[in-house]
Amino acid sequence: MTRSSGTARLHPALRAPEATRANALPAGAWWLWALGLAAAASRTTNPLLLGLLVGVAGYVVAARRTDAPWARSYGAFVRIGLFVVAVRLVFSVVLGSSVPGAHTLFTLPGVPMPDWAQGIRIGGRVTAEQLVFALYEGAKLATLLICVGAANSLASPARLLKSLPGALYEVGVAVVVAMTFAPNMVADVARLRTARRLRGRPTGGVRAVLQIGLPVLEGALERSVAVAASMDARGYGRTAQVPTAVRRTTHVLTLGGLLGVCAGTYGLLSAQGAVHGLPLLLAGLAVAMAGLGLGGRRSVRTRYRPDRWGVRAWLVATSGAAVAAAMIWAGAAGPEALHPGVVPLTAPVLPLWPAAAVLVGLMPAVVAPLPASPSDSKEHVA
């Protein structure tokens, strides 16, 4: 069965087309979707809801991931998340926890601490309550990382940097150059090691590394000079003249907007600041975008093939925002279901309507364009 046969019964207007350069989703839509899932994960420690968020992100990645090299990073983020959970459990066992518990599992030898380090404990009694609490907290952080990994697997970093505002043009070009430098250097190292192996020379050891490092650095320097020359030939760095009042207003708006975004993000991630965090975040984004818009007047560049935000892109971004808004509302209405009790230990229960809201995050697997695959045309419907 082909990858697109699952949507064959849909109405032609709703059927997801095959992705091309013209209809591919903007990278910002994928990041907004993933950040919405991450914001929802930050509002709960219920392992059932966190597992559902990971499942939603993993399903969308499996359904819409391409074969590009940067699309293979999702597995690495999953492994990093599992490592974070393991480290959180180890720290809880070795350093103890402030969570009281009545179910002792085992006792480690304690290390006496000096008077100036009172309050710090190494070893001692390990309870089931503290391990469950550490597991919940580690799972929440792991889910945040996995959501970020989903955005990295689905969004092209080059297209994301191309969509930056004109005020951040210099930063975007610097990041693009840095991102292309590392893969080229790795390719040069592999090429030189292969050449040395064919000549019967050793490829390991300090001497071999020194002999390979000089040609690699020389090639990197030559590419940097070539990139600088091409950028100068294309007029990079030339800016338009703007009035002093506009420049000062730009600085004030950008700085104030970024401060508002930081304060609003902190309010969303805190337990009691969700009500005030969202309006502050939206206001900060509006002010920052106004500052970036004014700052873009200094840039005289043009944009080749700008990304267009169509209906599908807005549906993808809105689905992530809907999941975050529903989880914030559920945390304000009934926080008990989103934060299972640890003292005393209680089994987590899956709240129905927050779980249904999380499933809205599956919308990109239906509306986003299908990744092109050369083998699809050769397969037959089962």
TAWO-V842648 format. One record per run of one state. SS is the DSSP state (h for helix, s for strand, l for the rest). FROM is the first residue (numbers start at 1). LEN is the number of residues. If there is no record, write none. Layout:
# TAWO-V842648
SS:FROM:LEN + SS:FROM:LEN
This chain:
# TAWO-V842648
l:1:2 + h:3:5 + l:8:10 + s:18:1 + l:19:8 + h:27:15 + l:42:5 + h:47:18 + l:65:4 + h:69:4 + l:73:1 + h:74:22 + l:96:8 + s:104:5 + l:109:6 + h:115:3 + l:118:6 + s:124:4 + h:128:27 + l:155:2 + h:157:6 + l:163:3 + h:166:33 + l:199:7 + h:206:28 + l:234:5 + s:239:1 + l:240:4 + h:244:26 + l:270:4 + h:274:25 + s:299:1 + l:300:11 + h:311:23 + l:334:1 + h:335:4 + l:339:13 + h:352:16 + l:368:2 + s:370:1 + l:371:5 + h:376:3 + l:379:4
